[in-house]
Amino acid sequence: MNAKLIRPTPQWTRRSFLKIAAVGAGAAAGSRFFHAPGIFAAGSPNAKLATVVIGCGERGGTFHIPAAADERLIALVDVDEKQFAVAARPPKSQRPAGDEKRVAGVDFSKVKKFTDYRRMFDQIGKEIDAVFIATPNHHHAAVALMAMQFGKHVYCEKPLCHDIFLARRMAEFAAKYKVATQMGNQGHSCEGARRLCEYIWAGAIGKVTTVYAWSNRANGGVGPRPPQEPAPAGLHWDEWIGPAPYRDYHKDLHPHEWHGWHDFGNGSLGNMGCHIMDGAFWALKLGHPTSIEVEDALGGSIERYPLGTRIRWDFPERDEMPPLKLYWFDGKKRSAKGNAAADNDTQDSIGSSIQNLPPLVEELEKKYKIKLGPNGALYVGDKGIMWSDLTCASVRIIPEKQHKATPVPKARLPRIKGSHVSDFLRACRGGEPACSNFSYSARLTEMILLGSLACIAGPGRKIEWDGPEMECANLPELNRWVKCPVRPGWEV
């Protein structure tokens, strides 16, 4: 293992991050992607930041392009040329009512377009202040690492990367190159996430020994790959594959279904876990688990994640907290019926009648006549139960009577002024590290990716995890997925 890798611990704080950043080595001379860090291309820390959005479909188009355009958007990168036309839509006054995807005030004819981020960095790297990354998971790390070597600030969608080695490397680079970073788990900026921590730390529900998290996503499939097909016009397929193992184009990959394939995504858990389990990770001060196991799974294959899972992480005692079992339920119930085509439907959500939920969720909903939602988490303590929603924006003790009777705990965590993106932009301008900077979010991502790794191992094959050494102690064949091979030409 690389002795220089940062091995984060649960006790890392903003103060320790700043200390590490202060002693981090300067950018390595001679790197292909190196330029001096910390230079505002706009000319002044108070000027608009020169921004680039990499990945312009869906999340990139609806969220990142508007955010980047509020600064000074200078370039777009997407392997699908059609996305550039989608981005360059009319201003609000000329668009249909309710269409929030279009950006006013941007002359997209002057925004540079690239289909390969490597060429973008080579050509205009010196002009950039910050990048927004909304690519499929298998590209996240390559883009972010290149950007950080340029000394550029990075906002990256969740999960931070595709494998555990890269999560640690991204934390290392963020400290080394002294750049502002943020992962796109917006709930981490919310009041609710802080209240959850403060309630649990105040002992409002006692010692927490079990957490149940769930999602209605079913990002997986069954059966072999579909037959290969010609790539659609305007789609630069080799660049879409990027650092992953090459395969010819086939449906179920672009633009939506890549989440369900081992080589490109991380299943339903990778799609939603960094939102839903952020509260558990933060409030319960989770570090390295001792083991991870898929207890049950529906569907899946040698290349695909399941359509429904029950996963368990086992955590040891930490910081006066008892051992913890963390469960994740996603996708479809085992009793769900349907042919292969229906089971391969990987849309972002499924109906409540077939959703794979923790039994405790159904029990509490029936008992208290409440709805806990298609995505959320329950924290089970020896004095009560607490609930959080999809992003931890809302948190309540169950039942409501007990919540109202419980004193609101004293605020112990700093509050974020403004949005998750504005928190990042403040950090870009020299403020404190953003709240979900890579020092924190790399560790959260690692926990999530261990669940994806357990899905690859398969049901009943418990992984004994050696966190400090970053390896599967009892199933060494899985270490190929801890540090995935990188296709030549895409190394960083």
N, C-alpha and C positions, 0 to 999 in steps of 0.2 A: 504493500500500500504506500501511497505517497505520504511521506512523513510530514510534508508541509501543509497537508489538508487541515483546515479548521474543523475541529470536531465539537460542534456546539453542545452546550449543556443546558438543562432547564433553567439554570440560574442566570443565563445571559440577560442583560438589561440594556436600555439605551446607553447608560453610562459605560458599560463594558464594551458595547459596540464602538462608541466614540474612542475609547482607549485603544482598541484594536486598530481602528482606522488611523489613529494618530501615529502608531508605530509601524503601520503597513509599509512595505517597500514601495518605492516609486515604480512607475510603469517600466516594464522590462525593455531595454534597448534592443533594437533589431527585430522586434515582432512585426509581422506583416501588417497587423492592424493597429499599431501603436501611434498615437498622437498625444501630445501633452494634455493631461486631464485638467478639468476645472476652468476651462476657458469658455466664456459666453460668446458664442458666435454673433449674438445680437449686439455686442459691444459694451453692455452694462448689465450688472445684476438686476437692475430695475426695468430693463427692456423686456420686450416679448421674447420668449425662448423660441429658438429655431427647432421645430419638431418634425418628426417623421413617424408615420403610421405604417407598420409592417403587418399585413394581413387585413384586408379591407372589407371582407364579407361579414355578415351578421354582426357579431360583437364589435369588430373593428369599425364597421360602417355606422352602426347605431350609437356607439359610445365613444370610441377612441378618436374617430375623425372629428366629431364636434369638440371634444376636449382639446385635441391638438390644435384645432383651428382657432380656439379661443386665445391661443398663443400666436405663433407664426408658422403655419404649416408650409414646409418647403418641399416635401416629397412624400409619395405613396409607393409602397412596395406590395405587389401581389402577383402570384404566379398565374392568376387567371385575369387576362386582359379585360374581360367583361366587367370586372369590378371597378375599373377606373371610370367607366361610363355611369355605373350605379352611384359612385361617390359624387360625381359632378352633376347633381340634380339642381333644379331651379330653386330660387330663394323661397322662403316661407309664403310670401304673398302670392306665389304662383303655383303652389302645390296643393293637393287635395287636403281637406280638413282631416285632422287626425294623423297625418303622415309626419312622424317626428324624426324620420331618418335623414332628412335633407338639411344641408348646411347653408345658411345664409352668409353673405359677405365674403365668400372665398372665390377667387378667380382660379378655377381649377386648370385653366389653360396655362397658367404660370407655375403650377405645382408640378415638379418633376415626377416622372413615373418610371419605375423599375420593375422587372420581373425576377430579379435575383438580388437579394440583400448584400451579397458579397460585392457585387459590382457597385451597388449604391455606396457602401462604405468606402470602396476604393476611389470613387469619383467625387463624392461630396462629404466625406467623413469629417473634414475640417470645418464644415459649415454648420454642423449639427450641435445642439445642446442636449436634446432628450429624444428618446425613442419610446413609442408605445407598441407593444408586441401583442398581436392577437392572431397568431398563426396556430395550426394544429400543434399538439404538445411536443411532437418530435423535433420541432424547429426552435422551441423556446430558448433552450440553452445556447445553441449556436449563435442566434441573434444577440442574446444578452451578453454572452462572453465577448463577442466581437465588439459590441458597443462599449462595454466597460473597458476593454483594452484601448479604445479610442478616448477614454476619459469621459464618456457620455452617460448621462443619467438614464435610468431604465425603469419603465413601468411595464410589468409583464403579467399577462393573464394567468389564472390558476389552471392546473397546478404549475408550479414554477418551472418544471422540466419533466422529462420522460423517465429518467432513472435516478437512483439514489446517489451515485457517484457525482452526477452533474449538479444535484442539489447542493452538495457540500462544496463543489468547485465554484458554484455561483456565489455562495456566501464568502468564500475565500477571495474571489475577484472583487466583490463589492468593497471589502475592507482594503484590499491591496491598492485599488485604483481610486479609492476615496470618492466614490460617486453616490448620488442619491438613488435609492431603489424603492420599489413598492410592488407588491403582488396584488392582483385585482380581486381580493376577497373583501369587498366593500364593507361588510358587517364589522370588520375589525376597527373601523372608525366610529362605530355607532355607540350611543349611550348605553344601549341594551347589553352589549358585550362587556362593558365595564361594570354595569350593575350585576351581571351574572357572576363575574369574578368576586365582586365585593360581598354579595350575598353568601357565596360559598365560603370565602375566606373568613367571614364573620360567624360561620357556623349555623347559618339560618336553617339548613336542612341536615345538619350533623355531618358525620363522616361519610363521604361519598365513596361507595364501593363498586357501583355499576353505572354505566351509561349506555343508553340505547339511542342510536341515531338511525335515521331512515330517509330514503328518497324514493320518489316515484319514477326516477329515470331507469330506463332499460336499455343501456348502451352495450349491446352484445349481440350474439347470434348463434346459429347452429349450422352445421354442415360445412362443406368445403368452400373455397373461393368461387365466386361466380366466374364464368368464362371471361378471358381478357377481351378488351374491346379497344378500338381506336380512341385516343384521348380526344375530348371535345375541342373544337377549333378555339384557338386563343389560350388554351391551357398548356402551360409549359411543364410537362409532366416530370421531366428529370429534376427540375427545380422543386416541384412539389414533393417528390421523394426525398430530396435533400440528403441528410446524414443517415437516413434509415436504409435497410437492405432494399435493393432495387426489386421492383416487380412491375409488370405491365399494368396499365390502367384497367380497372374493372369497376363496375358500379359497386356501391356500398363503401366507397372511400371518399370521393369528393362530390359535393362540398360538405356533407353533414356526417356521414356514417363512420368516419375514421376513429371516433372515440372507442368503438367496439373491437378494434384490431390491436393485438399485442404490439406490433411494430410501430404503431403511430399514436395510439391513445392509451388511456389507463382505465377504460371502462366507466361505468356509472359512478364509481367511487372517485376516479380522477376528475370526472366532470363536476361533481357536486361536493365532494368531501371537504375541500378546503373552506367552503362556506359553512357547512352544517356542523363539522367537528372542530372548527376553530375555537368555539367556546369551551369545549372539553379540554382541548390542548392547553389553552391559556389558563383557565380557571383552576385546573387540576395539576398544573405544572408538570406536564408529561414530558418525559425524556425518551430514552430507548426502551422499547418493550422487550421482554424476555422471550416472547413467542407470539406468533400470529398464525391463525388457522381459519380456513374456510370450512365452516361446519356443514353447510348445505349449499347447493348450487343447482340452478335450472338452466339447461342448455350449455353453451360454450363449446369450444373445440380446441384443437392444438394451436390454433392461431387466433381464436376469438375469446373475448370475455363472456361470462355467463349473462343470461337475461334476467337472472335473479340470484341474489346471494345472501347468506348470513355469515359474516366474518367476525372473528373475535381476536382482539389484542389483549395480552396479559402484561400489566405493568407492575413493577415492584413498588415497595414503599418508597416515598420520596418526600422530603421536607415536611415531616410529621403527618403525612397523609398515608392512609392504609393502601395495601395492594388494590388494584383496580382492574376490572374487566370492562372493556369497551367493545360494544357490539355495533355492527353496521348491517342494516337490512336495505336491500334495494330491489327494484324491478318487480317481476311478476311472482305471484305465489306458485308453489310447486304444483298446485292443482290446476293451474291455468292450462287451457286446452287450445289447440289450434294447429294448423299445418305449418310447414317450414316457412312459407312466405309470411304468414302472420307473425310467427315467432321471431322473424328477422326484422320486424318493424322496429327501428331504433329511433323513433321520434323521442323528443325530450321528455315526454311524460306519458303515463298510462292511466287508465281509469281506476277509481278507488275500489271497484268491485273485484279487481284482480291484483291489486297492489299487495306486495309482500311486506307486511307491517309487523313490528314487534307485538306480541300478544298483550303486553302491558298497555300499549297505546289504545288498542281496542277495548280493553278492560276499563281504562280511565274514561274514555269517551262515553261508554255506556253508563258507567256509574254516575258520572257528574254531568251527563248530557252536554258535553262540550265537543268541539272539533279541534284537534291538534294539528291538522293540516297534512298535506301530502309530503312535506319535508320538514324535519325538525329533530329535536333531541330531548331526551329525558335524563335527568341526573337523579339517581336514587341514593339518598342518604339514610342514615339510621334515625333521622328525625323528620323526614319528609321527602317530597319529590318536587323538582323544579323542571320547567319546560322552557325551551328556546325555539324560535322559529327558524326558517331557512337560513337567514344571515345573522341570527342573534340580535336582530334589531328589537325584537319583543321577547321579554322573559317574564315568567310568572311562577309562583309557587302554586302547586295544586293540592287541595282545592282553593278556589278564590277566597274563601273565608279565611283560610290560614295565611294566604298572601297578605290580605288586608290587616291581619292581626300581627304580622311580623314587622318589626321596626325597620325602616329603610336604613341600610348600613351607611357608615361614614364613607365619603368618597376617598379612595386611596390611589386612584389612577388618574393621570392627566386626561382632560377632555380634548377632543379634536374640534377645532373651529373650522366650519365649512365641510366640504366633501372629502371623500377618500382621495380624489385627484388633487384637490387643492392642498391637502396635506403633503402629497408628493411634490407639488410645485413649490411649496414653501421650502421643502428640503433641497430642491434643486437650486434655490436662491440662497442657500447657506444656512437655512434653519436647522432645527434638530432633525435627526433621522426620521423618516416617515414611519408611521406606527406599525406597518407590516413590511418593513424593510427586509432585505434578504437574510439578515442575521436571524430574524424571527421566522420568516416565511419559509426559508429553506428547511428548517427543522419540522415545521408543520407539514410541509410537502413530503418530507421523508416518511413521516408516519403514514400518510395517505398512500404513498407508493409501496410501502410494505404490504398494505392490503391488496393492492394490485398484484404484487409479487406472489402473494398467497393464492390468488385466483389462477395464476399461471401454474403454480404447484398443483392445484386441484384439491377437491374436498378430502378432508381427513388426513392431509399431509402437513402436519404442524411444522412450521419453521422455527427452529431455535436460533434466535437472532443475536449475533455478537455485534452490538452497536459500535463500540470503540474500534473494532477491526473492520467494520463494515462488511460483514460476510455472513452467509447462512452456515452455521456451524455443523448442522446435521445433513444438509442437502446441498453440497457444494456445486452440484450441477446447475443450481439456480443463480449462481453468482454471475453467469453470463448476462442475466437481466439486471443485476445490481449495477454493472457497468457495461452498457450495450456497445457492441462494435460500431464504429463510425465509418461510413463509406468514404473512400479516398476522395480528397478534394473539399471535404467539409470539416476537417479537423480544426480545432482552435487550440 
